[in-house]
Amino acid sequence: MTYIDQIKKYQPYNEQERVDQMLILDFIEKNPNHLFRENLTAHLTSSAIVVNQAKNKVLFAYHNIYDSWSWVGGHNDGDPDMLKVAIKEAKEETGIEDVQALSEDIFMIDVIYVENHQKNGQLVPDHLHLNVTYLLMADDRQSLSVKKDENQAVAWIPLDKVFDKISEPRMVPIYQKAFDKLKAFK
């Protein structure tokens, strides 16, 4: 199944996801370069909510650009295998070596506004991340490491403490949705 078919098949969790799903599919149809960050308006990204086996901790990184604790993920850069990208990013950004998908199905869909910022001395303009998130699991005893060009710290955070750590108000509803969905995940 292609990534477009996966996005079409995804059953939105709420009204926000229904609208975001329509926006993402419309953007894909009208923009052949939607998998590349060279599209300065918007592009597809893949993220991961990485939980431990007990599902009571989440693996977050302190992101340099956003100056906040956050999930892991990144740009697809042309790769249509969104789950593969989410797993690759989880490994690269945290240092974990063993991580697996709890499901190959999309866990969440979100359109996320990204403010302009500097990256590698270049201005990145305001744009949208058309984001697909997967639910991954890893052993919380694995050693962690920082990816200095992207984050300052990596840690397993108890779910009941996550919102004490987040300094990006726009991400709070997204993480709340993720943790609500996690409670219902079988």
C-alpha positions as CSV (number, residue, x, y, z in Angstrom):
1,M,0.0,0.0,0.0
2,T,1.4,3.4,-0.9
3,Y,1.7,6.2,1.6
4,I,-1.1,8.1,-0.2
5,D,-3.3,5.0,0.2
6,Q,-2.4,4.8,3.9
7,I,-3.3,8.5,4.4
8,K,-6.6,7.9,2.6
9,K,-7.4,4.8,4.6
10,Y,-6.6,6.5,7.9
11,Q,-9.7,6.9,10.1
12,P,-9.5,10.4,11.6
13,Y,-9.7,10.5,15.4
14,N,-11.5,13.9,15.5
15,E,-12.6,16.9,13.4
16,Q,-9.0,18.3,13.4
17,E,-7.7,15.2,11.8
18,R,-10.5,14.9,9.3
19,V,-9.8,18.4,8.1
20,D,-6.0,17.9,8.2
21,Q,-6.3,14.6,6.2
22,M,-8.3,16.4,3.5
23,L,-5.7,19.2,3.4
24,I,-2.8,16.8,3.1
25,L,-4.4,14.7,0.4
26,D,-5.3,17.9,-1.6
27,F,-1.7,19.2,-1.2
28,I,-0.3,15.9,-2.4
29,E,-2.5,15.9,-5.5
30,K,-1.5,19.5,-6.4
31,N,2.2,19.4,-5.5
32,P,4.4,16.7,-7.0
33,N,7.3,17.8,-4.7
34,H,5.3,17.3,-1.5
35,L,7.9,14.8,-0.2
36,F,10.7,17.3,-0.4
37,R,11.6,20.2,2.0
38,E,12.4,22.2,-1.1
39,N,8.7,22.8,-1.3
40,L,8.8,25.9,0.9
41,T,5.1,26.1,1.5
42,A,4.6,22.6,3.0
43,H,6.0,19.1,2.8
44,L,5.4,15.7,4.3
45,T,7.1,14.7,7.5
46,S,7.1,11.6,9.6
47,S,7.2,11.6,13.4
48,A,7.1,9.0,16.2
49,I,5.6,8.7,19.6
50,V,8.1,6.2,21.1
51,V,6.8,4.6,24.3
52,N,8.4,2.0,26.6
53,Q,7.0,-1.5,27.0
54,A,4.8,-0.5,30.0
55,K,3.5,2.5,27.9
56,N,4.0,4.8,30.9
57,K,7.0,6.7,29.5
58,V,7.6,8.5,26.2
59,L,11.0,9.1,24.6
60,F,11.4,12.8,23.9
61,A,14.3,15.0,22.8
62,Y,15.0,18.6,23.7
63,H,14.9,20.1,20.2
64,N,17.3,22.9,19.4
65,I,15.1,24.9,17.0
66,Y,11.9,24.7,19.0
67,D,13.7,25.1,22.3
68,S,11.3,22.5,23.8
69,W,11.0,18.8,24.7
70,S,9.3,17.1,21.8
71,W,8.6,13.9,19.9
72,V,11.1,12.7,17.3
73,G,10.8,12.8,13.6
74,G,11.8,14.6,10.5
75,H,11.6,15.3,6.8
76,N,10.9,12.5,4.3
77,D,13.4,14.0,1.8
78,G,11.8,12.1,-1.0
79,D,11.3,8.8,0.8
80,P,7.7,7.6,0.4
81,D,8.1,5.0,3.2
82,M,6.9,7.1,6.1
83,L,7.1,4.4,8.7
84,K,10.7,3.7,7.8
85,V,11.5,7.5,8.0
86,A,9.9,7.7,11.5
87,I,11.9,4.7,12.7
88,K,15.1,6.1,11.2
89,E,14.6,9.5,12.8
90,A,13.8,7.9,16.2
91,K,17.1,6.0,16.1
92,E,19.1,9.0,14.8
93,E,17.7,11.5,17.2
94,T,17.9,9.4,20.4
95,G,20.6,6.9,19.9
96,I,18.3,3.9,20.5
97,E,19.2,0.9,18.3
98,D,16.2,-1.3,18.8
99,V,12.7,0.1,18.2
100,Q,9.7,-1.4,16.5
101,A,6.3,-0.2,15.3
102,L,3.4,-1.2,17.5
103,S,1.4,-1.0,14.3
104,E,2.2,-0.3,10.7
105,D,-0.9,1.9,10.5
106,I,-0.7,5.6,10.9
107,F,-1.2,6.7,14.5
108,M,-2.0,10.4,14.0
109,I,-2.2,13.0,11.3
110,D,-1.5,16.7,11.9
111,V,-0.8,19.8,9.9
112,I,1.8,21.7,12.0
113,Y,2.7,25.4,11.5
114,V,6.5,25.9,11.6
115,E,7.7,29.5,12.2
116,N,10.7,30.8,10.3
117,H,14.0,30.0,11.8
118,Q,17.7,29.6,11.1
119,K,19.1,26.2,10.3
120,N,22.8,25.8,9.3
121,G,23.1,29.5,8.8
122,Q,20.1,29.6,6.3
123,L,16.7,31.2,6.8
124,V,13.9,28.6,6.7
125,P,10.7,30.5,6.0
126,D,7.3,29.9,7.7
127,H,5.8,26.7,6.3
128,L,3.6,23.7,7.2
129,H,4.6,20.2,8.1
130,L,2.1,17.7,6.8
131,N,2.8,15.2,9.5
132,V,2.1,11.5,9.8
133,T,2.9,10.0,13.2
134,Y,3.5,6.3,14.1
135,L,3.4,4.6,17.5
136,L,6.7,2.9,18.2
137,M,8.0,0.9,21.2
138,A,11.5,0.6,22.6
139,D,13.1,-0.7,25.8
140,D,13.7,2.2,28.1
141,R,16.9,0.6,29.4
142,Q,18.7,1.2,26.1
143,S,21.4,3.8,26.1
144,L,20.5,7.2,24.7
145,S,22.6,9.8,22.9
146,V,22.2,13.4,21.8
147,K,22.3,14.4,18.1
148,K,24.0,17.7,18.7
149,D,22.9,19.3,15.4
150,E,19.2,18.7,16.3
151,N,18.8,18.3,20.1
152,Q,20.5,19.1,23.5
153,A,19.1,16.2,25.5
154,V,17.2,12.9,25.2
155,A,15.1,11.3,28.0
156,W,12.4,8.9,28.9
157,I,9.7,11.1,30.4
158,P,6.8,9.7,32.5
159,L,3.5,10.4,30.7
160,D,2.2,12.3,33.7
161,K,5.2,14.7,33.6
162,V,5.4,15.4,29.9
163,F,3.3,18.6,30.0
164,D,5.6,20.0,32.7
165,K,8.4,19.8,30.1
166,I,6.8,21.2,26.9
167,S,7.3,24.9,26.2
168,E,5.6,24.8,22.8
169,P,1.9,25.6,23.4
170,R,0.9,24.7,19.9
171,M,2.1,21.1,20.5
172,V,0.1,20.5,23.7
173,P,-3.1,19.5,21.9
174,I,-1.2,17.2,19.6
175,Y,0.6,15.4,22.5
176,Q,-2.7,15.3,24.5
177,K,-4.4,13.6,21.5
178,A,-1.5,11.1,21.3
179,F,-1.6,10.2,24.9
180,D,-5.4,9.9,24.8
181,K,-5.1,7.6,21.8
182,L,-2.4,5.6,23.6
183,K,-4.7,4.9,26.5
184,A,-7.1,3.3,24.0
185,F,-4.5,1.5,22.0
186,K,-4.8,-2.3,22.1
